[in-house]
Amino acid sequence: MGNIVREEVGERIRVLASFGPAKIVIHFFNWRERTYKVDSMNLFHIEKDAQHQIYNFAVSAVGNTYQLTFDPITLEWQLKDVVDV
């Protein structure tokens, strides 16, 4: 069985996503001048505090899993980490 490697990133990224009334679908993201096509969206959850929400996504692309976050106040996307399996 292969090793699982997790890399913490914490960088802003650009994302192409569709926003519907009940969900967000991520199609592509651009990180370090490379575009990644999202193969599947695996998990979604919202972190909340008293005045703020952050949307968290786990997506698969090119055999890896990427944790992306979206801040609906600033409209900024961030790549939190990459898991290489």
PATI-90708 format. One line per field, with one value per residue (C-alpha): residue in one letter; x, z, y. Coordinates in steps of 0.05 Angstrom, whole numbers, padded with zeros to 5 digits, always signed. Last residue first. Example, Ala and Ser with C-alpha at 12.3 -4.5 7.8 and 13.67 -1.06 7.14 Angstrom:
% residues 2
code: [S, A] $
X: [+00273, +00246] $
Z: [+00143, +00156] $
Y: [-00021, -00090] $
END
This chain:
% residues 85
code: [V, D, V, V, D, K, L, Q, W, E, L, T, I, P, D, F, T, L, Q, Y, T, N, G, V, A, S, V, A, F, N, Y, I, Q, H, Q, A, D, K, E, I, H, F, L, N, M, S, D, V, K, Y, T, R, E, R, W, N, F, F, H, I, V, I, K, A, P, G, F, S, A, L, V, R, I, R, E, G, V, E, E, R, V, I, N, G, M] $
X: [-00046, -00026, -00066, -00063, -00077, -00112, -00123, -00158, -00216, -00233, -00303, -00287, -00353, -00369, -00302, -00288, -00243, -00209, -00181, -00149, -00148, -00100, -00108, -00109, -00166, -00208, -00246, -00253, -00293, -00299, -00345, -00324, -00378, -00373, -00409, -00418, -00373, -00388, -00349, -00389, -00382, -00372, -00340, -00321, -00330, -00307, -00262, -00243, -00203, -00137, -00106, -00032, -00001, +00015, -00058, -00118, -00183, -00235, -00308, -00329, -00404, -00437, -00504, -00576, -00595, -00541, -00469, -00427, -00352, -00288, -00235, -00173, -00126, -00101, -00048, -00051, -00009, -00004, +00022, -00006, +00030, -00005, +00044, +00027, +00000] $
Z: [-00045, -00050, -00003, -00019, +00031, +00045, -00027, -00019, -00052, -00040, -00048, +00011, +00046, +00016, +00038, -00001, +00021, -00018, +00007, -00050, -00061, -00111, -00171, -00223, -00189, -00128, -00086, -00012, +00000, +00058, +00059, +00110, +00150, +00192, +00246, +00307, +00281, +00227, +00188, +00131, +00103, +00037, +00019, -00043, -00103, -00163, -00224, -00215, -00275, -00251, -00284, -00272, -00260, -00187, -00173, -00220, -00203, -00246, -00243, -00171, -00159, -00105, -00077, -00058, -00099, -00150, -00155, -00210, -00201, -00237, -00184, -00177, -00119, -00055, -00019, +00047, +00024, +00075, +00040, +00060, +00036, +00038, +00029, -00018, +00000] $
Y: [+00181, +00254, +00299, +00373, +00429, +00495, +00520, +00586, +00621, +00693, +00724, +00771, +00759, +00691, +00662, +00598, +00542, +00487, +00420, +00382, +00307, +00277, +00230, +00286, +00322, +00304, +00355, +00368, +00431, +00480, +00541, +00593, +00630, +00693, +00732, +00687, +00631, +00582, +00530, +00502, +00432, +00397, +00331, +00291, +00337, +00297, +00301, +00374, +00399, +00429, +00490, +00504, +00573, +00557, +00539, +00547, +00513, +00479, +00456, +00470, +00461, +00504, +00483, +00500, +00561, +00549, +00576, +00546, +00546, +00567, +00578, +00622, +00606, +00639, +00598, +00560, +00500, +00444, +00382, +00314, +00251, +00183, +00126, +00070, +00000] $
END
